[in-house]
Amino acid sequence: MTDLLVTNALVFDGENGELVDGPVAVRDGRILAVGESADLGAEAVVVDARGGTVLPGLIDAHCHPYGISLDMVDIEASPLSYVALVAAGRLRHALRRGFTTIRDVAGGEAGLAKAITERRLEAPRYLFTGPALSQTGGHGDARPAHWDTCPCHGHTTEVVDGVDPLRRAVRERFRQGAHAVKIMTSGGVVSLTDPIRIPQYSEDEIRAVTAEAARRGSYVAAHSYSPEAIVHSVRNGVRSIEHGNLLDGASAAAMAEHGAFLIPTLAAYDAMDRRGEELGMAEVQRAKNREVLDAGRHAIELARTAGVSVGFGTDLMGDLEEEQLNGLRLQAEVVGVLDTLRCATSVNARLLGLEDLGVIRPGAIADLLVVSGNPLEQPECLWDPAAARIVIQDGRVA
């Protein structure tokens, strides 16, 4: 691997509020030095930031490459080969926006992960859960009420009931190389038959999933909206609450007590509110989206007040994928630009258990994003899709 040097840049290290002067020197895919000279080879690649800022590569902790449509049934009925090919394009787009790591929390499998590892396609660092686990009639059960068909195994969700079947399903995911496991513990927006607030899965079922994950040194993420479902999840071992829009003070305290993370996904609700009708979302889906739309911002504030670690995710399905950068703007409106950058870098890295990502310091992985301005003074350089950016992954310019 060649050496690389990013010059003429300020540096946000993923944590500290003060930007420091570069350069950033890279060797063998790792950061060698920050703000000081380094003995690099004569063939070193030089990236001139032109007065811009170097950030850690962004992390989207709730991304759906396999979410190629807003129609859950259409996704599950499509051939996996087609879903994976479309997903490859969605991954390439995410990388070019500056997301050098994504956590796929409802989909992915060993074949796509192997192709990415072998650099057969341009993609972010790819951490997948495999199909999310849903109870019958839960958020992952895509059947309308009048369908008399088997939900069977799907690309993004699998309907599994009972302690022993759940144990087998979790073991199979880890056999295939899953980073973590996702379960549905409340209703959702795009599913048709489940009220948002009612908790899903029994205590015994959730504990079976979290115990199996813990034995593998991993964790469980839960799709969960209501206070009842959030408490039900974290008390039974769930590590990250996805969405959490209807969070209240008591459920935020429970999350803090159990060390759980909140991964808000403001981009999805904003985009579905503006574009859902034109994209064919049913009225029941749009009504549920309205129920959680404004609450998502308040949930972030409650979580931060309670001392909960708040990360960043987007949850964008179908054509809404192009709204990914808009998620940064929406979260910045709640917590400010600096904390949004922390959420999308170092906080997400801690959630993933990969603390050599999401930071710029000697020894860390050289996943970097160079933006055209100072994001603390010109925040639009983060989320304007037309703004110039250079993406560096593993010390290579993408």
C-alpha positions in Angstrom: 0.0 0.0 0.0 1.3 3.5 -0.8 1.6 6.3 1.7 -0.8 9.2 1.6 -0.7 12.8 2.8 -3.6 15.2 3.2 -2.3 18.8 3.1 -3.7 22.3 3.5 -6.5 21.2 5.8 -8.0 21.7 9.2 -8.7 18.4 11.1 -11.8 17.3 13.2 -10.6 14.3 15.1 -14.1 12.9 15.8 -14.3 14.1 19.4 -12.7 17.4 20.2 -14.6 20.7 19.5 -11.5 22.5 18.3 -10.2 21.9 14.8 -6.4 21.5 14.5 -4.1 22.1 11.7 -3.0 19.2 9.4 -1.5 17.6 7.6 -2.7 14.0 8.1 -0.1 11.3 7.1 -1.2 7.8 6.3 0.8 4.5 5.9 -0.5 1.0 5.2 -4.1 2.1 5.7 -3.5 3.6 9.2 -3.0 7.1 10.3 0.7 7.7 11.0 0.7 11.3 12.2 -1.6 14.4 12.6 -0.3 18.0 12.5 3.4 17.1 12.1 5.8 16.0 9.4 6.2 12.4 8.7 8.8 10.4 6.7 6.7 9.2 3.8 7.9 7.5 0.7 8.7 9.3 -2.5 5.6 7.7 -4.2 3.2 9.0 -1.5 -0.2 10.2 -2.8 -0.8 13.9 -1.9 -4.3 15.1 -1.4 -4.6 18.9 -1.3 -7.7 19.8 0.8 -7.5 23.4 -0.5 -8.3 24.9 2.9 -11.0 22.4 3.6 -11.4 20.1 6.6 -10.6 16.5 7.2 -13.2 14.4 9.1 -13.3 10.8 10.1 -15.2 8.9 7.5 -18.9 9.1 8.3 -20.8 6.0 9.8 -24.4 5.4 9.0 -25.5 3.0 11.8 -29.0 2.4 10.3 -28.7 1.8 6.6 -30.7 -0.4 4.2 -28.8 -1.3 1.1 -31.3 -4.1 0.5 -34.2 -1.7 1.1 -34.6 -1.2 -2.7 -38.3 -0.3 -2.4 -40.8 1.2 0.0 -42.9 -1.9 -0.7 -41.8 -4.6 1.7 -43.6 -7.4 -0.2 -41.9 -6.3 -3.4 -38.5 -6.6 -1.9 -39.1 -10.0 -0.5 -40.6 -11.3 -3.7 -37.7 -10.1 -5.8 -34.8 -12.5 -6.7 -31.9 -12.1 -4.2 -29.5 -11.6 -7.2 -31.5 -8.6 -8.3 -31.8 -7.2 -4.7 -28.0 -7.6 -4.2 -27.1 -5.9 -7.6 -29.3 -2.9 -6.8 -27.9 -2.9 -3.2 -24.4 -2.6 -4.7 -25.3 0.6 -6.4 -26.8 2.0 -3.2 -23.6 1.1 -1.3 -21.5 2.9 -4.0 -23.6 6.0 -3.7 -23.3 6.0 0.1 -19.5 5.8 -0.1 -19.3 8.7 -2.5 -21.3 10.8 -0.1 -18.6 10.2 2.5 -20.1 7.2 4.5 -17.1 4.9 4.8 -18.8 2.5 7.1 -22.5 1.4 7.2 -24.4 -1.0 9.5 -27.0 -2.8 7.5 -29.7 -3.6 10.1 -32.1 -5.6 8.0 -30.4 -7.5 5.2 -27.1 -8.4 3.9 -25.5 -11.8 3.7 -22.1 -13.5 3.3 -21.8 -13.3 -0.5 -22.2 -9.5 -0.7 -19.9 -9.1 2.3 -17.2 -11.3 0.6 -17.4 -9.4 -2.6 -16.9 -6.1 -0.7 -14.0 -7.6 1.3 -12.3 -8.7 -1.9 -12.8 -5.2 -3.4 -15.0 -6.5 -6.2 -17.3 -3.5 -5.8 -17.0 0.0 -4.5 -18.7 0.1 -1.1 -18.3 1.3 2.5 -17.0 -1.0 5.2 -20.0 -3.3 5.5 -21.4 -4.6 8.8 -24.6 -6.6 8.3 -27.1 -8.3 10.6 -28.8 -10.5 8.0 -32.6 -10.4 7.8 -34.1 -8.8 10.9 -36.2 -11.1 13.1 -39.9 -10.4 13.5 -42.7 -12.2 15.2 -45.8 -13.2 13.3 -47.8 -10.1 12.6 -44.9 -7.9 13.7 -43.1 -5.1 11.9 -41.2 -7.5 9.7 -44.3 -9.4 8.6 -45.1 -7.7 5.3 -48.4 -9.5 4.6 -51.6 -7.5 4.4 -54.2 -8.9 6.8 -56.2 -10.6 4.0 -53.3 -12.6 2.6 -53.3 -16.3 3.4 -49.7 -17.0 2.6 -46.6 -18.1 4.4 -44.2 -15.2 5.1 -41.3 -17.6 4.8 -37.7 -16.4 4.7 -37.1 -12.9 3.3 -34.1 -10.8 2.2 -34.6 -8.1 4.8 -36.8 -9.8 7.5 -37.5 -13.3 8.6 -40.6 -14.2 10.7 -39.5 -16.4 13.5 -41.5 -17.3 16.7 -40.5 -19.1 19.8 -37.3 -19.4 21.9 -35.7 -22.4 20.2 -36.3 -21.2 16.6 -34.9 -17.8 17.5 -31.8 -19.4 18.9 -31.2 -21.3 15.7 -31.8 -18.2 13.6 -29.3 -16.2 15.6 -26.7 -18.9 15.4 -27.2 -19.1 11.7 -26.6 -15.4 11.3 -23.3 -15.5 13.2 -22.3 -18.6 11.2 -22.6 -16.4 8.1 -20.5 -13.6 9.6 -23.1 -11.2 10.9 -21.8 -8.2 12.9 -24.9 -8.2 15.1 -28.6 -9.2 15.2 -31.7 -7.1 14.7 -35.1 -7.8 16.1 -38.4 -6.0 15.8 -39.8 -5.1 19.3 -42.6 -2.7 18.3 -44.7 -1.9 15.3 -43.4 0.3 12.4 -44.4 2.8 9.8 -44.3 0.8 6.6 -45.8 -2.4 7.9 -49.5 -2.6 7.5 -51.0 -4.6 10.3 -49.1 -3.8 13.5 -49.9 -0.7 15.8 -46.7 1.2 16.5 -46.9 1.3 20.3 -47.5 -2.4 21.2 -44.3 -4.3 22.3 -43.4 -7.3 20.2 -41.8 -10.6 21.2 -42.0 -12.0 24.7 -39.3 -11.5 27.4 -38.1 -15.1 26.9 -37.8 -14.6 23.2 -35.8 -11.4 23.4 -33.5 -12.9 26.1 -32.9 -15.9 23.9 -31.7 -13.6 21.2 -29.6 -11.3 23.4 -28.0 -14.3 25.2 -26.9 -15.9 22.0 -25.5 -12.7 20.7 -23.6 -12.0 24.0 -22.0 -15.5 23.8 -20.6 -14.5 20.4 -19.3 -11.2 21.8 -21.9 -9.3 19.9 -25.1 -7.5 20.6 -28.7 -6.9 19.5 -30.3 -3.9 17.9 -34.0 -3.4 18.2 -36.5 -1.6 16.0 -38.5 0.1 18.8 -40.7 3.2 19.0 -42.8 3.4 22.2 -41.7 3.7 25.8 -43.2 0.3 26.6 -41.3 -1.4 23.8 -38.1 0.4 24.6 -38.1 -0.6 28.2 -39.1 -4.1 27.2 -36.1 -4.2 25.0 -33.3 -2.8 27.1 -34.4 -4.7 30.3 -33.9 -7.9 28.3 -30.4 -7.1 27.0 -30.8 -5.0 23.8 -27.9 -2.7 23.2 -29.2 -0.3 20.6 -32.6 1.2 20.1 -33.3 2.0 16.5 -35.6 5.1 15.9 -37.0 5.4 19.5 -39.2 8.4 18.4 -41.8 8.0 21.2 -39.2 7.9 24.0 -40.2 9.5 27.3 -38.3 10.4 30.4 -38.7 7.1 32.1 -37.7 5.0 29.1 -34.7 7.3 28.5 -33.7 6.6 32.1 -34.0 2.9 31.5 -31.8 3.2 28.5 -29.2 5.0 30.4 -29.3 2.5 33.3 -28.7 -0.3 30.9 -26.0 1.4 28.8 -28.1 1.3 25.6 -27.5 3.6 22.6 -30.2 5.5 20.7 -29.9 5.6 16.9 -32.3 8.2 15.6 -33.3 8.2 11.9 -34.8 11.6 11.3 -34.1 11.5 7.6 -36.6 8.8 6.9 -39.6 10.5 8.5 -38.9 13.8 6.9 -38.5 12.3 3.5 -41.6 10.1 3.8 -43.6 13.1 5.0 -42.6 15.1 1.9 -42.5 12.4 -0.7 -44.5 9.4 0.6 -47.6 10.1 -1.4 -45.8 10.5 -4.7 -43.9 7.3 -4.0 -47.1 5.3 -3.4 -47.2 4.9 0.4 -50.5 3.8 1.7 -52.5 6.1 3.9 -52.1 3.8 6.9 -48.3 4.1 6.4 -48.4 7.9 6.0 -50.6 8.3 9.1 -48.2 6.3 11.2 -45.3 8.4 9.9 -47.1 11.5 11.0 -47.4 10.0 14.5 -43.7 9.8 14.9 -42.4 12.6 12.7 -42.0 15.5 15.2 -41.5 13.2 18.2 -38.1 12.0 16.8 -36.4 15.4 17.6 -37.8 15.4 21.1 -36.6 11.9 21.7 -33.0 12.9 20.9 -33.3 15.7 23.5 -34.7 13.4 26.2 -32.0 10.8 25.5 -29.2 13.3 25.8 -30.6 14.8 29.0 -30.7 11.3 30.5 -27.1 10.6 29.5 -27.9 8.1 26.7 -25.3 7.9 23.9 -26.9 9.1 20.7 -25.6 7.9 17.3 -26.7 8.6 13.8 -28.7 6.6 11.2 -30.9 7.3 8.2 -33.2 4.3 7.5 -33.9 5.3 3.9 -35.7 2.9 1.6 -36.2 2.9 -2.2 -35.7 6.2 -4.0 -35.3 8.0 -0.6 -31.7 6.9 -0.4 -30.6 10.2 -2.0 -31.7 11.9 1.3 -28.8 10.4 3.3 -26.9 13.6 3.7 -30.1 15.5 4.7 -30.0 13.4 7.8 -27.0 15.3 9.0 -28.8 18.6 8.5 -31.9 17.4 10.4 -29.9 16.1 13.4 -27.8 19.3 13.5 -31.0 21.3 13.9 -31.5 19.4 17.2 -28.0 19.0 18.6 -25.8 21.3 16.6 -23.2 20.5 13.9 -20.4 19.5 16.3 -22.4 16.9 18.2 -23.9 15.6 14.9 -20.4 15.0 13.7 -19.6 13.2 16.9 -22.8 11.1 16.6 -21.9 10.1 13.0 -18.2 9.3 13.8 -16.9 8.4 17.3 -20.2 7.6 19.0 -21.3 5.2 16.2 -17.8 3.6 16.3 -18.3 2.9 20.0 -21.6 1.4 19.3 -20.1 -0.9 16.7 -17.2 -1.8 19.1 -14.7 -0.5 16.5 -13.0 2.3 18.3 -10.2 2.6 15.7 -12.9 3.9 13.4 -14.6 7.3 13.7 -11.5 9.1 14.9 -8.4 10.8 13.5 -5.4 9.9 15.6 -2.2 7.9 15.1 -2.9 4.2 14.7 -6.6 4.6 13.7 -7.9 3.3 10.4 -7.5 5.9 7.7 -11.1 6.3 6.7 -11.4 10.0 6.0 -13.7 12.6 4.4 -12.3 15.8 3.1 -15.0 18.6 2.8 -14.6 21.9 1.0 -15.0 24.2 4.1 -15.1 24.4 7.8 -18.3 22.5 8.8 -18.5 24.4 12.1 -18.7 27.7 10.2 -20.1 26.5 6.9 -22.2 23.4 7.8 -23.7 23.2 4.3 -20.4 21.7 3.1 -21.5 18.6 5.0 -24.9 18.0 3.5 -25.0 19.9 0.2 -24.9 17.0 -2.4 -23.2 19.4 -4.8 -20.4 20.3 -2.4 -16.9 19.0 -3.3 -15.7 16.1 -1.2 -12.9 13.6 -1.3 -13.4 10.2 0.3 -10.5 8.1 1.5 -11.0 4.5 2.6 -8.2 2.4 4.1 -5.7 5.0 3.1 -6.9 5.0 -0.6 -8.8 7.7 -2.4 -12.1 6.2 -3.3 
